[in-house]
Amino acid sequence: MVIAISAVRLGAPAWYGRDAAGWLDDDDEVVRGLANELVLFETTDTATRASHPENRFAGEWALVTHQMTALGLAQIVLAHPEWKGTYAPTMRTAALRSFLPEMRDFGTRAWHGEDALASLDGDHGHAYLAYPALAVGMARLVDPLGFPADVVRAHDALIAAYVRRLLASPTGLIETYPGEAYPTDVAAVAAAIAVHGRVTGLDHSRVLAHWARKVRSVQVDRASGFVHQRMAVDGTPRDVPRGSGTGLAAWYAGFADRSLAIELTGALLSHERTFFGFGAVAEFGARVGHGDIDSGPVVLGVSVAATGFSLAPFKAFDHREAFTRLYRTTVLFGLPVRRGEALCFRTGGPIGNALLLAMLTSGPEVVR
């Protein structure tokens, strides 16, 4: 019995983590499998509309599926320029789909009929549109000649509005929805601004420095190092600091301010929990809490989202051992399966595969 338990204790982590080094080193065979799955998805699914348009979360998930597909494929092409002909067309398609008006209907409804791109002169934040803005920016960076002129103009105008709104904010926060500001969404705004600067040559350093200062002074919880999940635009916390929001914010911060991203990644590392060679990130740090739509299930204090999102900054900043532990857990619960030349994780559906593609390929643009 001792021998059997020891074999499981040593063998299980090795088995579930066998592809971790391939992701860390951008191994061709490992990366191509999941990339091909998302190419197949974008080819066969014409737009991924929300099945219940009145449901905000369904709308968000539809948008994020295309956005993360575009980001993941863009990161792959940056790491493997020789694959541009294979993946750039799908990357461009996914980015453009994420920018469609129907993809942001949920936000327009939340703002009582005010469309984000039709109100760029206003002061309402509409921070949710940073997600497709970042996807379009990365796609323009990889394939600058592949975009319609009207999309380029809209993207440039949206970034200019975000710059103005962020500089005017004393807390470094802008609203996602009326009365709701999410530091993670604003980190996506900063990432979109930073990548736009690399595409266009515009100097966005002033606004990015302002944002990073306010993250440190207003948005980060001193005790845990996590960002608050939800706040009022004046900086009043409306939710506790959370690992799920911090995992994604750390990755996005890497596009805009490397030192801040390293600090947030350090907080995630300090809240990693290990179980027999498997790793996961605590959703609430030292606090106790329950799972919700942001975190997914919370078991023994750790959450699906905090663990999955932390893969990206752990990979980008080369925390190989921690990444490998988290990857083992991802494989254990994600149930990957190969279908010909494609690899999919069965438990997450299209959005889960798109998120993992972006998380597992992070690094090429962040490390700049």
C-alpha positions in Angstrom: 0.0 0.0 0.0 2.9 2.4 0.8 4.5 1.6 -2.5 1.2 2.2 -4.3 0.5 5.5 -2.6 4.0 6.7 -3.3 3.7 5.8 -6.9 0.5 7.8 -7.2 2.0 10.7 -5.2 5.0 10.8 -7.6 3.4 9.7 -10.8 0.2 11.8 -10.9 2.0 15.2 -10.9 4.4 14.0 -13.6 1.6 12.7 -15.7 -0.6 15.8 -15.5 2.3 18.2 -15.9 3.9 16.4 -18.8 3.1 19.2 -21.3 4.0 22.1 -19.0 7.5 22.5 -20.2 6.2 22.5 -23.8 4.0 25.5 -23.0 6.7 27.3 -21.2 9.1 26.8 -24.1 6.5 27.4 -26.8 6.9 23.9 -28.2 5.5 23.6 -31.7 3.4 20.5 -31.2 1.9 21.5 -27.8 1.0 25.0 -28.9 -0.5 24.0 -32.3 -3.1 21.6 -30.8 -5.0 24.2 -28.9 -4.5 26.9 -31.6 -6.0 24.6 -34.2 -9.0 24.0 -31.9 -9.7 27.7 -31.8 -9.2 28.1 -35.6 -11.8 25.4 -36.0 -14.1 27.2 -33.7 -13.8 30.5 -35.5 -14.3 28.7 -38.8 -17.5 26.9 -37.9 -19.1 29.4 -35.5 -20.0 32.5 -37.4 -20.2 34.9 -34.4 -21.0 33.2 -31.1 -24.0 35.4 -30.2 -25.2 35.4 -26.7 -28.1 32.8 -26.5 -30.0 35.2 -24.1 -29.2 38.7 -25.2 -30.7 40.2 -22.0 -28.1 38.2 -19.9 -25.1 40.4 -19.3 -22.8 37.5 -18.5 -23.7 35.6 -21.6 -22.9 38.7 -23.7 -19.6 39.2 -21.9 -18.6 35.6 -22.5 -19.4 35.8 -26.2 -17.2 38.9 -26.5 -14.4 37.4 -24.5 -14.3 34.1 -26.5 -13.4 36.0 -29.6 -11.1 38.4 -27.8 -9.1 35.8 -26.1 -8.8 33.7 -29.3 -7.4 36.8 -31.1 -4.9 37.5 -28.2 -3.8 33.9 -28.0 -3.2 33.6 -31.8 -1.4 37.0 -31.8 0.9 35.8 -29.1 1.6 32.6 -31.0 2.5 34.6 -34.2 4.8 36.9 -32.2 6.6 33.9 -30.8 6.6 32.1 -34.1 6.6 34.6 -37.0 6.8 31.7 -39.5 3.3 30.8 -38.5 1.8 34.1 -39.5 0.3 32.8 -42.7 -1.4 30.0 -40.7 -2.9 31.9 -37.8 -3.0 35.6 -38.7 -6.2 35.3 -40.8 -8.1 33.7 -37.9 -6.6 36.1 -35.4 -7.9 39.1 -37.5 -11.3 37.5 -37.9 -11.7 36.9 -34.1 -10.5 40.4 -33.3 -13.0 42.0 -35.8 -15.8 39.9 -34.4 -15.1 41.0 -30.9 -15.5 44.6 -32.1 -18.9 44.1 -33.7 -21.8 46.2 -32.4 -23.8 43.1 -31.4 -20.9 41.9 -29.3 -21.2 44.9 -27.1 -25.0 45.0 -26.9 -24.9 43.9 -23.2 -22.9 47.0 -22.4 -25.2 49.3 -24.4 -28.1 47.9 -22.5 -26.3 48.4 -19.2 -25.7 52.1 -20.1 -29.4 52.5 -20.9 -29.0 52.5 -24.7 -25.7 54.5 -24.9 -23.3 52.8 -27.3 -19.7 53.0 -26.3 -18.4 54.1 -29.8 -21.2 56.6 -30.3 -20.4 58.4 -27.1 -16.6 58.9 -27.2 -16.9 62.5 -26.3 -18.7 61.7 -23.0 -17.3 60.8 -19.6 -18.8 57.4 -19.1 -16.1 54.8 -18.9 -17.4 51.9 -20.9 -14.3 50.0 -19.8 -15.6 46.6 -21.0 -14.8 47.7 -24.6 -11.1 47.6 -23.7 -11.2 43.8 -24.2 -11.9 44.0 -27.9 -9.7 47.1 -28.2 -6.8 45.1 -26.9 -7.6 42.3 -29.3 -7.7 44.7 -32.3 -4.5 46.4 -31.1 -2.6 43.1 -30.9 -4.0 42.0 -34.3 -2.9 45.4 -35.8 0.5 44.9 -34.3 0.9 41.5 -35.9 -0.8 42.2 -39.2 -1.0 45.9 -39.7 -2.4 45.8 -43.2 -5.3 43.5 -42.5 -7.9 45.9 -41.1 -10.7 48.0 -42.7 -10.1 51.7 -42.4 -13.3 52.3 -40.4 -12.2 49.8 -37.8 -8.8 51.5 -37.5 -10.5 54.9 -37.1 -12.9 53.6 -34.5 -10.0 51.9 -32.6 -7.9 55.0 -32.6 -10.8 57.2 -31.4 -11.7 54.7 -28.6 -8.1 54.7 -27.3 -8.0 58.5 -27.4 -11.2 58.6 -25.3 -9.7 56.1 -22.8 -6.6 58.2 -22.5 -8.6 61.3 -21.8 -10.9 59.5 -19.2 -8.0 57.9 -17.4 -6.0 61.1 -17.1 -9.1 62.8 -15.7 -9.6 60.2 -13.0 -8.0 60.9 -9.6 -8.3 57.2 -8.7 -7.1 55.7 -12.0 -10.6 54.1 -12.3 -13.2 54.5 -15.0 -16.6 52.8 -14.9 -17.4 49.6 -16.7 -21.1 49.9 -16.0 -23.0 52.7 -14.2 -21.6 53.0 -10.7 -19.3 50.0 -11.2 -15.5 50.2 -11.7 -13.4 47.1 -11.9 -9.6 47.4 -11.5 -9.2 44.4 -13.8 -11.2 46.0 -16.6 -9.2 49.2 -16.2 -6.0 47.1 -16.4 -7.3 45.9 -19.8 -7.8 49.6 -20.7 -4.2 50.3 -19.9 -3.0 47.3 -21.9 -5.1 48.4 -24.9 -3.5 51.9 -24.6 0.0 50.5 -24.4 -0.3 48.2 -27.4 -2.0 51.0 -29.4 1.1 53.1 -28.7 3.3 50.3 -30.1 1.1 50.1 -33.2 1.0 53.8 -33.9 4.2 55.2 -32.3 2.2 57.5 -30.1 3.6 58.2 -26.7 1.2 57.1 -24.0 3.7 57.0 -21.2 2.0 59.8 -19.2 -1.3 58.1 -18.9 0.2 54.7 -18.2 2.4 56.1 -15.4 -0.7 57.9 -13.9 -2.7 54.6 -14.0 0.1 52.5 -12.4 0.5 55.0 -9.6 -3.2 54.9 -8.8 -3.3 51.1 -8.9 -0.7 51.0 -6.2 -2.2 53.8 -4.1 -5.9 53.2 -4.5 -6.7 49.8 -6.0 -4.4 47.4 -4.3 -5.2 46.0 -0.9 -2.1 46.4 1.4 -2.6 43.2 3.3 -3.1 40.7 0.5 -1.4 42.5 -2.5 -4.6 41.7 -4.5 -6.6 44.4 -6.4 -10.1 44.9 -5.2 -12.6 43.1 -7.4 -15.1 45.9 -7.6 -15.0 49.6 -6.6 -16.8 52.8 -6.9 -15.2 55.2 -9.3 -14.1 57.4 -6.3 -12.0 54.4 -5.0 -14.4 53.1 -2.4 -14.2 49.2 -2.3 -17.4 47.5 -3.2 -16.0 44.0 -2.9 -13.0 42.3 -1.2 -9.6 41.8 -2.9 -9.7 38.7 -5.1 -7.3 36.4 -6.8 -9.4 36.0 -9.9 -9.3 39.7 -10.7 -5.7 40.0 -9.7 -4.6 37.1 -12.0 -6.0 38.8 -15.0 -4.9 42.3 -13.9 -1.3 41.1 -13.5 -1.3 39.8 -17.1 -2.8 42.9 -18.5 -0.5 45.1 -16.4 2.4 43.4 -18.1 1.5 45.1 -21.4 1.6 48.5 -19.8 3.9 48.5 -16.7 6.3 45.7 -16.1 7.2 46.6 -12.5 3.5 46.7 -11.5 2.8 43.4 -13.2 5.7 41.8 -11.3 4.3 43.2 -8.0 0.9 41.7 -8.7 2.4 38.4 -9.8 4.3 38.3 -6.5 1.0 38.6 -4.6 -0.4 35.7 -6.6 2.7 33.6 -5.8 2.3 34.4 -2.1 -1.2 33.0 -2.2 -0.5 29.8 -4.1 -1.7 26.7 -2.3 0.0 23.3 -3.1 -1.6 19.9 -2.8 0.7 16.9 -3.5 2.5 18.7 -6.4 -0.7 20.4 -7.7 -1.0 24.1 -7.3 -3.9 26.6 -7.1 -4.4 30.2 -6.1 -6.5 31.4 -3.2 -9.4 33.5 -4.3 -9.7 35.6 -1.2 -6.1 35.4 0.1 -6.3 34.8 3.8 -10.0 35.6 3.9 -12.9 33.1 3.6 -15.5 33.5 0.9 -17.8 31.8 -1.5 -17.6 31.3 -5.2 -19.5 33.4 -7.7 -19.7 34.2 -11.4 -16.2 35.7 -11.4 -14.3 33.1 -9.4 -16.1 29.9 -10.4 -16.2 27.2 -7.8 -14.1 27.9 -4.6 -12.8 24.7 -2.9 -10.5 24.8 0.1 -10.2 28.5 -0.5 -8.8 28.3 -4.0 -10.7 29.1 -7.2 -10.9 28.0 -10.8 -10.5 31.5 -12.2 -7.7 32.7 -9.9 -5.7 29.5 -10.8 -6.4 29.7 -14.5 -5.7 33.4 -14.9 -2.5 33.2 -12.9 -1.0 30.8 -15.5 -0.5 33.9 -17.7 1.7 36.1 -15.5 3.5 33.0 -14.1 4.5 32.0 -17.6 5.2 35.6 -18.8 7.6 36.2 -15.9 9.1 32.6 -16.0 8.0 31.2 -12.7 8.4 27.8 -14.1 7.8 25.6 -11.0 4.6 27.5 -10.0 3.3 27.5 -13.6 3.9 23.7 -13.7 2.0 23.2 -10.5 -1.0 25.3 -11.7 -0.9 23.6 -15.1 -1.2 20.1 -13.5 -4.4 21.3 -11.8 -5.7 22.8 -15.0 -5.2 19.4 -16.8 -6.7 17.5 -13.9 -10.0 19.4 -14.0 -9.9 20.6 -17.6 -10.0 17.1 -19.2 -8.0 17.8 -22.4 -8.6 15.5 -25.3 -7.1 15.4 -28.8 -9.3 15.4 -31.9 -7.0 14.9 -34.9 -4.7 17.9 -35.0 -6.7 19.8 -32.4 -6.6 19.8 -28.6 -9.5 20.9 -26.5 -10.3 21.1 -22.8 -13.7 19.5 -22.5 -15.0 21.2 -19.3 -14.6 24.8 -20.4 -16.3 24.9 -23.8 -15.2 27.5 -26.4 -14.6 30.3 -23.8 -12.5 28.0 -21.7 -10.4 27.0 -24.6 -10.0 30.6 -25.7 -9.0 31.7 -22.2 -6.5 28.9 -21.9 -5.0 29.6 -25.3 -4.4 33.3 -24.2 -3.1 32.3 -20.8 -0.8 29.5 -21.9 0.8 31.5 -24.7 1.4 34.7 -22.7 4.7 36.4 -22.8 5.8 37.5 -26.2 4.3 41.0 -26.0 4.3 41.3 -22.2 8.0 40.9 -21.8 8.7 43.9 -24.0 
